[in-house]
C-alpha cells in the first residue's frame, strides 16, 4: 500500500511538472522526468532502512519522494526558491535531501557510482548497519567511472547496491545503439558481484530483489547489480519530441503501467478498494497542489546568498 501511495504521488508530481514547465517563466532550466519508471524508486526505497544512503541521478523525483522527501521542499527547489531543500541552488537536476539520507543527485553520467563507493566504504569502515544504494541509467554503464566503481566495490566487498534503471534509451540512443550485450546484469560477474535482471515495472519484484541484495551486503557479502527493465514514457527532457521512439513502442509500454499493475495486484488480494484508490489519488493531488502553491508563494534567494554554504579547502 505504501509503494502504491508513493508511486501515485510521484506520477502526480511529475505530471504537474510537465504542465508547469510549459508555462512561460514558471520553471527555468531543463526538466527530466521518469514517468513510467515509478516502481523502481518505490520498490527499492520500501526495502531500505532510515540509515541507508541514497545516491541518485537526474531522474530523481520518484526516488526522493519514495524515500520520504517533503514534496513542498522539492517543488520549491525545482522552482529555485529559498525555501527549497537546497535553498534554491540546485534546481531539479542536483537535488540533495540529507534529512532522508539522499546525499546527492548527479547529472554527470556515471558520476553517481564512485560517490556511492565512497559512502559504502565509510559505512564498512565504521561498521555501520547500513548500505548505500546507487541509481544509474543504462546509458551510464558505458562510462569508465562506472567500471572503476564496480571494480572497487567488488574488490573490497562494499555494502553497495547498484540499481540500473534500464529504460531502453540513453538520451536519444536506443539500448542496441550503445550496449553490445543482452543483459547488463550479466556484467556483475566480471566484478565479483551477483547480477540480477528483473521486471522493473513490478514494484513487488523490485522490493524483493532489493531486500535480498541488502541482506547480502549487511552480511559482508559485498555489492549487487540489479537491472530493472522498465521504460521511459517521455523524452529525455521535456523539450525532446521523442522522434526516435516508435509510437507503437510507447503505447505498448504504457499498457504495462507499473501503477496499474500494483493496484491490480492489491485489488486481487483484497487489500485495496475503489474508495481507497480514490483517496490515494486525492491525497496525492492535494499534496502536489499544496507544494506548487508553497513554491509559488516562496521568496527567491538574495544574490548574496550564492556565497552561503560554500566550502573552500
C-alpha positions as CSV (number, residue, x, y, z in Angstrom):
1,X,0.0,0.0,0.0
2,X,2.9,2.3,0.8
3,X,4.5,1.6,-2.5
4,X,1.2,2.3,-4.3
5,X,0.9,5.6,-2.4
6,X,4.4,6.8,-3.3
7,X,4.1,5.7,-6.9
8,X,0.8,7.7,-7.3
9,X,2.4,10.7,-5.6
10,X,5.4,10.6,-7.9
11,X,3.2,10.3,-11.0
12,X,1.1,13.3,-9.9
13,X,4.2,15.3,-9.0
14,X,5.8,14.7,-12.4
15,X,2.7,15.2,-14.5
16,X,2.2,18.5,-12.8
17,X,5.8,19.4,-13.5
18,X,5.3,18.6,-17.2
19,X,2.4,21.1,-17.3
20,X,4.3,23.8,-15.3
21,X,7.4,23.7,-17.4
22,X,5.3,24.6,-20.5
23,X,4.1,27.8,-18.8
24,X,6.3,30.7,-19.8
25,X,8.6,31.8,-17.0
26,X,7.2,29.4,-14.4
27,X,10.1,26.9,-14.1
28,X,13.5,27.6,-15.6
29,X,16.0,25.2,-17.0
30,X,15.8,21.6,-18.2
31,X,13.1,19.2,-16.9
32,X,13.9,15.5,-16.9
33,X,11.1,13.2,-15.8
34,X,10.8,9.4,-15.0
35,X,7.1,8.9,-15.8
36,X,6.6,5.1,-16.2
37,X,9.5,4.1,-14.0
38,X,7.9,4.7,-10.6
39,X,8.1,1.1,-9.5
40,X,11.8,1.2,-9.3
41,X,12.1,4.1,-6.8
42,X,9.1,2.9,-4.7
43,X,10.2,-0.8,-4.7
44,X,13.8,0.0,-3.8
45,X,13.1,2.6,-1.1
46,X,10.4,0.4,0.6
47,X,13.2,-2.2,1.3
48,X,15.6,0.3,2.9
49,X,16.1,1.4,6.5
50,X,16.3,5.0,7.6
51,X,20.1,4.7,8.0
52,X,20.7,3.6,4.4
53,X,22.1,6.1,1.9
54,X,20.8,7.1,-1.5
55,X,22.8,8.4,-4.4
56,X,20.7,9.1,-7.4
57,X,20.8,10.6,-10.9
58,X,18.9,13.2,-13.0
59,X,15.6,11.3,-12.9
60,X,15.4,11.5,-9.2
61,X,12.0,12.8,-8.3
62,X,10.4,9.4,-7.8
63,X,13.4,8.2,-5.8
64,X,13.3,11.1,-3.4
65,X,9.5,11.1,-2.9
66,X,9.6,7.3,-2.3
67,X,12.4,7.9,0.2
68,X,10.1,10.4,2.1
69,X,11.3,13.8,0.9
70,X,8.9,16.7,1.5
71,X,7.0,17.5,-1.7
72,X,6.9,21.2,-0.8
73,X,10.7,21.4,-0.3
74,X,11.3,19.5,-3.5
75,X,8.9,21.7,-5.5
76,X,10.3,24.9,-4.1
77,X,13.8,23.8,-5.0
78,X,12.7,22.9,-8.5
79,X,11.3,26.5,-8.7
80,X,14.6,27.8,-7.5
81,X,13.1,29.3,-4.3
82,X,14.9,30.0,-1.0
83,X,12.5,27.5,0.8
84,X,13.7,24.6,-1.3
85,X,15.6,21.7,0.1
86,X,18.8,23.2,-1.2
87,X,17.9,26.9,-0.7
88,X,17.2,27.3,-4.4
89,X,20.7,26.5,-5.5
90,X,20.2,23.1,-7.1
91,X,17.1,23.2,-9.2
92,X,15.7,19.9,-10.4
93,X,19.0,18.3,-11.5
94,X,21.2,18.5,-8.5
95,X,18.8,17.8,-5.6
96,X,20.1,16.6,-2.2
97,X,17.8,15.7,0.7
98,X,20.2,14.9,3.6
99,X,17.4,14.5,6.2
100,X,16.3,11.3,4.4
101,X,19.9,10.3,3.7
102,X,19.6,11.1,0.0
103,X,23.1,12.6,-0.3
104,X,23.1,13.8,-3.9
105,X,21.6,13.8,-7.3
106,X,24.3,14.0,-10.0
107,X,23.6,14.8,-13.7
108,X,27.2,13.7,-14.6
109,X,26.5,10.5,-16.5
110,X,28.3,7.8,-14.5
111,X,29.1,10.2,-11.7
112,X,27.0,8.5,-9.0
113,X,28.7,5.1,-8.6
114,X,32.1,6.5,-7.5
115,X,30.3,8.6,-4.9
116,X,28.3,5.6,-3.8
117,X,31.5,3.6,-3.4
118,X,32.9,6.3,-1.1
119,X,29.8,6.3,1.0
120,X,29.7,2.5,1.2
121,X,33.4,2.4,2.2
122,X,32.7,4.8,5.1
123,X,29.8,2.5,6.2
124,X,32.1,-0.5,6.1
125,X,35.0,1.2,7.8
126,X,32.8,2.5,10.7
127,X,30.9,-0.9,10.9
128,X,27.5,0.8,10.3
129,X,24.4,-1.4,10.0
130,X,23.5,0.3,6.7
131,X,24.0,0.1,2.9
132,X,24.3,2.6,0.1
133,X,22.0,2.4,-2.9
134,X,23.1,4.0,-6.2
135,X,20.6,4.5,-9.0
136,X,22.1,4.7,-12.5
137,X,20.8,4.5,-16.1
138,X,21.6,2.0,-18.7
139,X,23.5,4.7,-20.7
140,X,25.9,5.3,-17.8
141,X,27.2,1.7,-17.9
142,X,29.5,2.6,-20.8
143,X,31.4,5.1,-18.7
144,X,34.8,4.3,-17.3
145,X,33.8,5.7,-13.9
146,X,31.2,3.0,-13.6
147,X,33.7,0.3,-14.4
148,X,36.1,1.7,-11.8
149,X,33.3,1.9,-9.1
150,X,32.1,-1.6,-9.8
151,X,35.6,-3.0,-9.7
152,X,36.5,-1.4,-6.4
153,X,33.1,-2.3,-4.8
154,X,33.6,-5.9,-5.8
155,X,37.3,-5.9,-4.7
156,X,36.5,-4.5,-1.2
157,X,33.1,-6.3,-0.9
158,X,31.4,-3.0,-0.1
159,X,27.8,-2.7,1.1
160,X,26.5,-1.0,-2.0
161,X,23.6,-1.8,-4.3
162,X,23.9,-0.6,-7.9
163,X,20.3,-0.3,-9.2
164,X,20.3,0.2,-13.0
165,X,17.1,1.5,-14.4
166,X,17.3,0.1,-18.0
167,X,14.6,2.3,-19.6
168,X,15.8,1.3,-23.1
169,X,17.2,4.7,-24.0
170,X,20.3,6.7,-23.2
171,X,19.2,10.2,-24.2
172,X,18.2,9.7,-27.8
173,X,20.1,6.4,-28.3
174,X,18.3,3.1,-28.0
175,X,19.8,0.3,-25.9
176,X,21.0,-1.6,-29.0
177,X,22.9,1.5,-30.2
178,X,25.0,1.9,-27.1
179,X,25.4,-1.5,-25.5
180,X,26.6,-4.8,-27.2
181,X,25.3,-7.2,-24.6
182,X,21.7,-8.5,-24.0
183,X,21.9,-8.2,-20.2
184,X,23.5,-5.5,-18.1
185,X,23.1,-7.7,-15.1
186,X,25.4,-10.3,-16.6
187,X,28.3,-7.7,-16.2
188,X,28.1,-8.2,-12.5
189,X,30.1,-11.4,-12.6
190,X,33.1,-9.6,-14.1
191,X,33.3,-7.6,-10.8
192,X,32.7,-10.5,-8.4
193,X,29.2,-9.5,-7.7
194,X,25.9,-11.2,-8.5
195,X,23.8,-9.5,-11.2
196,X,20.0,-9.9,-11.3
197,X,17.7,-8.7,-14.1
198,X,14.1,-8.1,-13.0
199,X,10.9,-6.6,-14.3
200,X,11.3,-3.0,-13.3
201,X,7.6,-2.3,-13.7
202,X,6.8,-4.8,-10.9
203,X,7.2,-3.0,-7.6
204,X,7.0,-6.2,-5.6
205,X,9.8,-7.8,-7.7
206,X,11.9,-4.7,-7.2
207,X,11.3,-4.7,-3.5
208,X,12.2,-8.4,-3.1
209,X,15.4,-8.1,-5.2
210,X,16.5,-5.0,-3.1
211,X,15.7,-6.8,0.1
212,X,17.8,-9.8,-0.9
213,X,20.7,-7.6,-2.0
214,X,20.6,-5.5,1.1
215,X,20.7,-8.6,3.3
216,X,23.8,-9.8,1.3
217,X,25.5,-6.5,1.8
218,X,24.8,-6.4,5.5
219,X,26.2,-10.0,5.9
220,X,29.5,-8.8,4.4
221,X,29.0,-10.5,1.1
222,X,29.5,-7.3,-1.0
223,X,27.7,-5.5,-3.7
224,X,24.9,-6.5,-6.1
225,X,24.0,-5.2,-9.5
226,X,20.2,-5.1,-10.0
227,X,19.0,-4.4,-13.6
228,X,15.4,-3.1,-13.6
229,X,13.8,-3.5,-17.0
230,X,11.5,-0.5,-17.4
231,X,10.6,2.2,-19.9
232,X,10.7,6.0,-20.2
233,X,7.3,7.2,-21.4
234,X,8.5,10.8,-22.1
235,X,11.5,12.1,-23.9
236,X,15.0,12.6,-22.4
237,X,13.8,16.1,-21.4
238,X,10.6,18.0,-21.8
239,X,11.9,19.7,-25.0
240,X,12.5,16.3,-26.5
241,X,9.8,15.4,-29.1
242,X,10.7,11.6,-28.9
243,X,11.0,11.3,-32.7
244,X,13.4,8.4,-32.2
245,X,10.9,6.4,-30.1
246,X,8.3,4.4,-32.2
247,X,4.8,5.4,-31.2
248,X,3.7,1.8,-31.0
249,X,6.5,1.0,-28.7
250,X,5.5,3.9,-26.3
251,X,1.9,2.7,-26.5
252,X,2.8,-0.9,-25.7
253,X,4.8,0.1,-22.6
254,X,2.0,2.4,-21.4
255,X,-0.2,-0.7,-21.2
256,X,2.4,-2.1,-18.8
257,X,1.9,0.9,-16.4
258,X,3.6,0.0,-13.1
259,X,1.0,1.8,-11.0
260,X,-1.9,-0.1,-12.7
261,X,0.0,-3.3,-12.2
262,X,0.5,-2.9,-8.4
263,X,-3.1,-1.6,-8.0
264,X,-4.5,-4.6,-9.7
265,X,-2.3,-6.9,-7.5
266,X,-3.7,-5.2,-4.4
267,X,-7.2,-5.4,-5.7
268,X,-6.9,-9.1,-6.3
269,X,-5.5,-9.6,-2.8
270,X,-8.5,-7.7,-1.3
271,X,-6.2,-5.0,0.1
272,X,-7.3,-2.1,-2.0
273,X,-10.8,-1.0,-2.9
274,X,-12.1,1.8,-5.2
275,X,-12.6,4.2,-2.3
276,X,-9.0,3.5,-1.1
277,X,-7.6,4.2,-4.5
278,X,-9.6,7.4,-5.0
279,X,-8.4,8.5,-1.5
280,X,-4.8,7.9,-2.5
281,X,-5.2,9.8,-5.7
282,X,-7.0,12.7,-4.0
283,X,-4.3,12.9,-1.3
284,X,-1.5,12.9,-3.9
285,X,-3.3,15.6,-5.9
286,X,-3.7,17.7,-2.8
287,X,-0.1,17.3,-1.7
288,X,1.2,18.3,-5.1
289,X,-1.2,21.3,-5.3
290,X,0.0,22.4,-1.9
291,X,3.6,22.0,-3.0
292,X,3.1,24.2,-6.1
293,X,1.3,26.8,-4.0
294,X,4.1,26.8,-1.5
295,X,6.7,27.1,-4.2
296,X,4.9,30.0,-6.0
297,X,4.5,31.9,-2.7
298,X,8.0,31.4,-1.5
299,X,10.7,34.1,-1.9
300,X,13.6,34.0,-4.3
301,X,17.1,33.8,-2.8
302,X,19.0,37.0,-2.5
303,X,22.0,37.3,-4.8
304,X,24.5,37.4,-1.9
305,X,23.2,34.0,-0.7
306,X,25.1,32.4,-3.6
307,X,28.1,32.7,-1.3
308,X,26.5,30.9,1.7
309,X,27.2,27.3,2.4
310,X,30.2,27.3,0.0
311,X,33.0,25.1,1.3
312,X,36.6,26.0,0.5
313,X,39.6,23.8,1.2
